[in-house]
């Protein structure tokens, strides 16, 4: 059956929107994009013209001479060029230019020439740069620049960032393992910059982001993706308050500390809980308390109340979240990093912890994928799945302790759970990067 031409053009426009989005988001699917362009545009002249009218993103990949490359591209796309009608991209249609290699900008020798060429793209509204020296960016005469990847450290090269007023968006902000709280606050408070993803890159360091201090500025409202290090409950509380549009969240947290608080201090505390046994067998708050979730001079009752306050908000936020689709939680403690944790020596988690921790996941309807690494009990999944959550389709888990003795029993429990809950599409269970279980639901067509 032949489709009418108006419908074919509509389908081509959808394909062009897809190509523009991939190109703008730097998905680096170069082969896929080229193949799709060829297969559509070379079909017939009507398809070519329709595609030409709807492609709006120009990607420049020359690694050595950015000046010459943009001049060459601009000359080819010049409407006065007699061969221009055979060019798939038209200069007047370009709304975004992407420079894939940072070598381009760091090797520009004639920024005045670059600025002249940019002005020729009359409908240009965004420039996307892979990575670049900020001193170069400040000299680009264009008011809307997006940086794809930026590494934030305490080197002096970062300080001018607040002066680069033409930078409006950063796709991936990587934060170095240094004491950067003041720089980060200045970075967000002094500029109107949208950040889509924040990553921390040293797994032996505490969280570097001052979520509490940034809350009044609403600077993190646009962040949709966090890949973070070791958080406290207080960090998590302020992260969720700061970022209502979050879609993906990955972080590390000390399970011993959580279990200790969830069970009203009936279990052994972790060092990072700030509680040590005193000479009389009681407890006291450590003066050198690392985890700053609570104040050092708070009483036990106040600490419990603070934890309950933070967790009640977190639980309710996750339970009712409409946008969060991916959540990864890993057991890790900065202080107890190499020595493992108390609960891993036990056969199961306390029931209070399992019930309270699993509650928000049982009720959530937006999360599609969860990753729980270091949860050495299938009861967590049983609580979530058996008690009604049908929206989480993908589960991933990994053992973090070689001393855990009940891996086979764990696997068998998960397999039994999967046999009775057919909505689950994928469940992987790994041990030392080897799959103990790699379940994938067979889809019958």
N, C-alpha and C positions, 0 to 999 in steps of 0.2 A: 504494500500500500504506500503510495506517495503522499508525503506530508505537504500541505500548502506552504508557499514561500514565506508567508508572514510568521508561521510557526517555526520554520527552520531558522529564520533570522532571530527569533526570540531565543531559541536554543543556543545559537551562536553568541548572543549577548550574554547569556548565562555563563558560557565557557570563557568569554573574555573577562567577565567579573572575577571568575575563579583564577585566571592567569594573573590579573592585576593584583589580586589579594596575595597570592603566593609570592609574587615578585616584591610587593611592598613589605611583606612580613619576613623577607629574607629566609625563605624555607630552603633555598639552594637546590630546588628541584629542576635544575637547568635542563637535563635531558627530557624530563617529562614535559616541561613547558615547550621546548623546541619541537618535540614530536607532536604535541597537540596543535601548535600553531601550523605546522606543515600539513597535518592531516586535514585541517579545516580549510586553510587559506588556498591550498593548491587544488581543491575540489573543482571550483569554478570561479569565474570573475565576480559573480554576485556574492559568494561566500567571502572572497578576498576583500571586497569593498566593505562588507558588513563588519568583518573583523577589524579592518583598518580604522573604521570609525569608532570602535569601542575599546581598542587597546590604548592604555594611558600611562603605562609605566615603562621607563627607559632604564636599563641596567648597563653600567659601564664597568668593564672588568680588566682593562689594561693595567698591568702591575707596574709598569715602568715610567710611563709618561702620561700623566693625567691631562696635562694641557693639550697635547696633540690629539688625544683620544676624543675629548669633548669637542674640540674644534672640528675633527673629522666627522663626528656624528652630527653636529649641528649643520655642517655643510651639506651632508647627504640629505638631511631632513628639510633643508631650505625649500620653501614652496616655489621659489623661482627656478629650482633645478628641474630641467625638462624630464628627468627620469624619476622625479619624486612621486609620480602617481603609481609607480611600481614598488614603492617602499611601503611595507606593511605598517610601520610606525610613521605618523605624521607629527611634525613639530608642534603644530597648533593643538594637537590632541594630548600632548604630554602634560600630565599633572604632577608626576613624581619622577625624580631621578635618583637612582640608587648607585652608589659607588661601593663595589663589593670589597675591594682590597684596600686596606688602610695605607699601603705603599703609595697609592695614587696621591692622596692629600699630603702625606709627609714629604713627597718629592715634588710638589708643585713649586715651580720656580717663578711663576708669573701669576700671582693672585689677581692682579688687575685684569689680565686677559681672561682668567676664569670668570670673574664677575661680569665681564662684558658678554661672554657666551651664555651665562645663566640668564641674563636679561632678555635674550632672544627667545626664550621659551615663555611666551606671553601668558599662558595659562598654568604655569608651574605653581604649585602650592606647597610642595614638600621636597626636601632633599634628605635622603637616607644615606648615612655613612657607616661603614663597618666599624672602624675604630680610627681615632685621629688625635693628633696633638691639639689640645684646646687652644693654643696660641694661634694655630692656623684657622680653626673654626671661627674665632673672633673676627678674623679678617674677611670672612665670606659675607658679602653683602646680600644676605637673604635671611628673612625673618622667621623661618620655620624649618629647623633642622632636627632630624631624629638620629640619634646615635644607637647603633644596634647593640654594641657591647662596650661597657665602660668599667674599668678596674679602678676602684676607689681605695686609695691608700693615703698615708699621711705624708707623702712626698709633696714638695712645694708645687709640683705641676698641677695638683688638684685644686689648689686654692683659687685660681682664676675662674673656676667653674661658675661661680655666682656672677661673674662679669660677662660670661658668654650668654647674653640675653637672647640670642637667636636659637639656642638649644631649647626645644620645647618638649622633647620626649626622649627617654632612654628605654630601650626594650629590655636589656639585661644589665643590671647593676651588680657587679661583684665586689664584695667588701672584704678587704684584707684583714688579717688577724692582728690588729693593733688597737690601741686605745683611741678610738676615733669618734667617740660620742659627740664631742663639741663640733668637730668638722662635719659630721653627718647632720647635726641640727642646723648648722649654718647653711649647708648645702640645700636642705629642703625648705628652710624658712626664708632664705633670701632670693630664691628663684621660683618661677612658676613652671616647674618641670614635672611632667608626668612620667612615672616609672612603672613599667608593666611587670617586671620580675626582679626580685631581689635574691641574691645568692650569697652565702658565706662560704669561705673556701678553706678553712682550717678546722678540721674536726676535733682538734684538741683544745679549742678555745671556747669561752662562753659567748653568748649572743652579744653582738656589737651594736645592735640597733636600739636606741633609746625610745622605745615605743611610748612610754608614759609621757616623756617630754614633748613628743611630736603630736600628741593627741589634739591639743588646742588648734594647731595649724591646719588640720585635716589634709596634711601633705601626702599621706599614704592612701588616700581614698581610691586612687586609680590602680593601685597595685593589685594584680590578679593572680600572681604566682610567687610563692615564697619557698625557697629551699634553704633552710636554716640549720644552725648548729644546736647546741644544747640550750633549751628553754626552761625557764621556771614556769610555774602556774601563773605567776603574776605577769610574766612576759606574754604568755598566751592570752591572758585576759585583755591586755592592752593592744596586742596585735589584732584581735578580733574586733575590738572597738574602733581601731584605726582603719580597718580594711573591710568595709561592708560588701565590696565587689569581688572578694577573693574567690578564685575558682580552684586553685591547686595549692595545697599546703603540705610541706614536708619538714619535719623537725625531729630532734632528739630530746629525750627527757628521761630523768632517772625514775625507773619504776619503783625501786625500793622506797624512794621518798614519797611517791604517790600512794603506794600501799600503806605506808606508815601513817599518812594523813587520812586516807579513806577508812582505815580501821580504828580511827581515834587512838592511835599510838599504841596498839596492841602488838605490833610486830617490831622487829629490830629496825632501828633507824639507819639510814645511810649517813655517811659523814657529811654529805652536802645538805642534810636536813638541818644542820646547825645544832644538833642535839648530841651530847656525849654523856655516857654514864659517869656519875660522880662517885665519890668514895662511899657514899651511903646507899648506893644502889638506885638513887633517883636519877633525875635528868636535869640538865641545865643548858641554857643557850650559850653556845660557843662564842667567845668574843671575836674570833676570827671567822665567823660564819660566812661561808662562801655564797650560798644561795640567798640572794637578797629579796626573797619573796615576802618576808616579814621583817619587822624591825628587831634588832638584837635584844632590846630590853623588854619585849612583849612577854606576857605570861603565857603558860600553856593554853589556857582557855582562849586568850586573845588570838593566839596562833591558829587554833582550831576554827575560831569564828572567821578569821581572815581567809583561811583556806576554803571554808564553806562558801563565803561570799564570792570568791573568785570562781570556784568550780560551778556554783549554781548558775552564774552568768554564762560560763563556757558551755555547760551542758545545754542550757536553753538555747544558746546561739547556734550550736551545731544541730540540735533537734529541729529547729525551725528554719535553718538556712535554705535559701532558694537557689543559690548559685554555686556553692561548693560542690565540686564533682570528683575531686581526687584528694585523698588524705593518706599521708604516710607518717607513721609514728615508729620510732626506733628507740629501744632501750639503750641509753648511754649516760654515764655519769662522768663528769670531768675529774672529780677527786678520786673516784673509785674506778678509774678508766681501765686499768690493767688487771684488777683483782676480781672482776666479776661482781655479782650482786647476791644478796642474801636469798632472795626468793628462788634463784636458780638451783639452790641446794634443796629446795622443798619439792614435794610431789605435785602440789597444786597451788593456785592462788587462793587467798582468803575470799570467801563468798561475798563479803561486803564490797571488796574491790571489784570483783567481776560484775556484780549487779549495778553498782553506781557507774562504773566506767562504760559498760555496754549500753546503758539506758539511752543516751542521746542518739546512738547509731540505730537502735531499734526503731526510733520514731522518724528519722530523717528520710526525706524523699528525693533529695538532689544528688547525693553521693552515689557514684557509679563504681568507683574503684577504691579499695582500701588496701594498704600495705602495713601490716603489723609485724615488725621484726623483733624477736625476743620475747614474744608472748608464748611461753612454753606450756600452754594448756589449751585444748580445743574448746573449753567451756566458754571462752570469749565468743567464738563463732557460733556456738550453739545458742547462746543468749540472743545474739543479734539476728540469726537466721530463723530459728524455730519460733521466736516470739513475734514474727510478723514482717520483718523488713524484706520486701521483694524488689527493691529498687537497686540494691548493690549487686551487680552482676559479676564483678571481677575481684578476686581475693588473692593476695600474695603474702607469703610468710617465709621467714628464714630463722633458723636456729643460730644463736649467737654464742653459745657456750658448748664446747665439746664434752663437758662433763654430764650433760643432760642424758639420762639413761632410758627414757621412755619414748624415744623417737618413733619406734614401730607402732606402739600403742596409740600415739598421737596421730600418726598417718592413718591407721585403721579407723579411728574415730572420725576423722575428716572424710574418709571415703564413705563411711556409713551416712554421714550428714549429707553428702552430695547425692547419694542414691535416693534420698527422700525429698530433695529440694531441687527440682529440675529447672528453676529459673536461673540458677547460677551457670554462667557461661564459661568461667575460667577460674581455676584455683591452682596455684603453684606453691609448693613447699620445698625449700632448699636447705641444704646442709653443706657448709663449706663450698658453696657455688655449684654443688651437685644436686640435681633434682631427686628428691624422695617421692614427690608427687607432682605430676604435670597434667592436670585434668583440663580438657577442653571439650566442651559440649559439641556433639555432632549435630549439625543443622541439616534436617531432612528437607530437601527442596521438592 
